């Protein structure tokens, strides 16, 4: 069963290739959606796929790429997420 989740990561997460590494991780986990920078310095991820794979992505987000310094990861399930073809960087 496909599920969707919103993940918001705060800390030093912009300018450290967080979105690119997230895209690589999401593709490896067969997830769709997107990652984008927010104006407040956070990164937002919308991810869709199998629950176990989404949990792996959330777990990865707590660390992120080597140059990132993650302060917090907030998640919430989405019930109205649309269908995505791949995983994009916005």
GIWO-V802394 format. One record per residue. N is the residue number from 1. SS is DSSP state (h for helix, s for strand, l for the rest). PSI is psi in degrees with one decimal (NA if undefined). D_CENTER is the distance of its C-alpha to the mean C-alpha in whole Angstrom. Layout:
N,SS,PSI,D_CENTER + N,SS,PSI,D_CENTER
This chain:
1,l,133.5,19 + 2,s,134.0,16 + 3,s,165.8,14 + 4,s,145.9,11 + 5,s,146.2,9 + 6,s,132.7,7 + 7,s,129.0,6 + 8,s,121.7,8 + 9,s,131.5,8 + 10,s,159.1,12 + 11,s,-151.1,14 + 12,s,85.4,15 + 13,l,-2.9,12 + 14,l,142.0,13 + 15,l,11.9,16 + 16,l,20.1,14 + 17,l,28.1,12 + 18,h,-44.4,9 + 19,h,-41.8,8 + 20,h,-42.5,10 + 21,h,-33.4,10 + 22,h,-42.7,6 + 23,h,-44.8,8 + 24,h,-44.6,10 + 25,h,-43.6,9 + 26,h,-42.0,8 + 27,h,-39.1,11 + 28,h,-33.8,13 + 29,l,4.0,12 + 30,l,41.8,13 + 31,l,154.4,10 + 32,s,165.3,10 + 33,s,-142.0,8 + 34,s,164.8,7 + 35,s,135.3,6 + 36,s,152.2,9 + 37,s,140.6,11 + 38,l,156.4,13 + 39,l,-20.7,16 + 40,l,3.8,16 + 41,l,-5.6,15 + 42,l,169.4,11 + 43,s,132.7,8 + 44,s,136.4,6 + 45,s,132.1,4 + 46,s,121.6,6 + 47,s,140.6,6 + 48,s,138.4,10 + 49,s,-162.1,12 + 50,s,142.0,14 + 51,h,-43.9,14 + 52,h,-35.6,14 + 53,h,-36.7,12 + 54,h,-40.1,9 + 55,h,-37.4,11 + 56,h,-39.4,11 + 57,h,-43.6,7 + 58,h,-43.5,7 + 59,h,-43.3,10 + 60,h,-38.2,9 + 61,h,-25.2,7 + 62,l,-22.0,10 + 63,l,-51.0,12 + 64,l,-167.9,10 + 65,l,165.2,12 + 66,l,-34.7,16 + 67,l,-9.6,16 + 68,l,154.5,14 + 69,s,99.1,15 + 70,s,125.2,13 + 71,s,-38.7,15 + 72,s,152.9,13 + 73,s,118.1,10 + 74,s,134.1,11 + 75,s,150.9,10 + 76,s,138.4,12 + 77,s,148.1,13 + 78,s,133.7,13 + 79,l,-14.5,17 + 80,l,22.0,17 + 81,l,142.7,14 + 82,l,173.3,16 + 83,l,136.1,16 + 84,l,147.0,14 + 85,l,-35.2,16 + 86,l,-155.8,13 + 87,s,115.0,10 + 88,s,159.3,10 + 89,s,122.2,10 + 90,l,NA,12
